[in-house]
């Protein structure tokens, strides 16, 4: 006859087994997760595991009389109950794994195939029970009996409770420890919110003169801060563009792009100190005492491509969440039905922007994760404007021109698959004026939805009374083409202004004027030194001498021009696009040209591109040896940016630009290698005076000048030699 003691014994043993299994699972999952993990996740899931385990233990205590003799139970009840609980746990785990791992997602849980699989699992569990029962009768039975005692279960539960309490304390990030924090951030140091709006053209925002009201919240931010009218990205797509923003270097120096799709972050230990290949803004601010956090849902902004170095915490929603890898998440999904159909719109509630914003706000409010004694640096990427253009249903028709039927704008009538972009470029799918208008309308609707998310973000920061103490930087990584030249759409294969002219807005009332519009040229490589200059403007006098890592930055500080718009910090900007062969070879059509890839219709684009842009002129040099020169006042849509011979009267001017481009990029690479190259780092680790001497040597050569702030603010239009007066 069953009594309360036996039931309690079953609950304790089942809960203990499930709890320790969850801890073991957490260790395995955390070890395989590429980002900083918070053990509090396991602690918050522990009650669920304990509850399921306790329930299993109670069930086993009820079933045990049916599977064992009274004599066996009386001789060693704990042993037989423990064996049954272990076999039952194996059955539960295998059933859940069978449902979500072995079967197709379309298989119904109650289908004959599923029921047969579950039956096989249960039969296998009975075999496990029989094997364990046999082992219990051998000379090893006493060890199994000890492990199944109530005392062990109670002690185990107490141990789990101790671990859980420890896990809920404020976590210490390995990245924080590895950063070798050099200083504590001063009390005056501003927080930094760095928001990248993926694939956003400057000329599609109200603040930049667009005819549609796509950006009320961003326009309001610009009215309270500084807007750069002529800001340009250093690359036309996500990976190299972000790498340039994070490092303050052009792609020709950091080498990240299609030919090398990873920002090198190899770590070398020299004389007990850690050295990285490239120094990022997150690493620099971490060393200055900042708490660094990144949030994105973008496959090109991940641990795998080297862009998460220096972040104490990084929330990457382009991969399954850590919790989705835990067994508890599968328990919650068991038996859940899929989404219902019936809507005429695609399943496009959001591309991840809402989760990115909510995560940032949650982190700011989380007193356990956020250290309020340290300023924060938060990087966010919002991907809503990226192709395919599938805005939420309530935004779908917001900008749609009159006379266009709703059904004509929905897939598949209006193609929205990424492969359709390929077909448009190849010319096999016609981009009619009507389709172009639809695409632009949906693109604008995505921008409007994204702007709403920015409004939610800014409102949340205001509610937490952090707005006035935070430097807000909003920029885009690149723009988008809509067949302005030929059939080219998207953001590859070119460096036209539609791809590299980006919005750049900064707000920080304590140091930046409100309502300022800067016409001077600016580059996204300038963001790193500019952020440092704004931070240092709030710090006491007596700042340390700029390090070699900061002196090697290729960007210039824009802090001065924000105070005085007439003080142009640069006379040109540059951008780079790596050979896209690895991109094009991934197209389905490529396989038809494997015998002769140069017969591929887009083979003309298999080349690198470098561009130098001044206020009104652009010079292009291509990896196939061709060049192009144009005046934007005469050719604003850049129809002559490629495959067009340079006019005789422009050859001299173009040659000057070509020399300037080659020498400038070469001097950048030389400076970087002389100051922070591999050999310099190795020697400076062994001889601390080496780095100081290197900086002094560079100053004597005229590569770096005496300047205030972070050492990258230009005294003249250029930071580095050589220079020409155009």
Secondary structure by P-SEA (a helix, b strand, c coil): cccaaaaaaaaaaaaaaaaaaaaaaaaaaaaaccccccaaaaaaaaaaaaaaaaaaaaaaaaaccccccaaaaaacaaaaaaaaaaaaaaaaaaaaaaaccccccccccccaaaaaaaaaaaaaaaaaaaaaaaaaaccaaaaaaaaacaaaaaaaaaaaaaaaaaaacbbbbcccccccccccccccbbbbbbbbbccccccccccccccccccaaaaaaaaabbbbcbbbbcccccaaaaaaaaccccccccccccccccccbbbbbcccccccccccaaaaaaaaccbbbbbbccccccccccccccccbbbbccccccccccaaaaaaacccccccccccccccccccaaaaaaaaaaaaaccccccccbbbbbbbbbcccccccccccccccccccccccccccccccccccaaaaaaaaaccccccaaaaaaaaaaaaaaaaaaaaaaaaaaaaaaaaccccccbbbbbbccccccccccccccccccccccccbbbbbbbbcccccccccccccccccaaaaaaaaaaaaaccccccccccccccccbbbccccccccccccccbbbbbbccaaaaaaaccccccccccccccccccccbbbbbbbcccbbbbbccccbbbbbbccccccccccccccccccaaaaaaaaaaaaaaaaaaaaaaaaacccaaaaaaaaaccaaaaaaaaaaaaaccccccccccccccccccccccccc
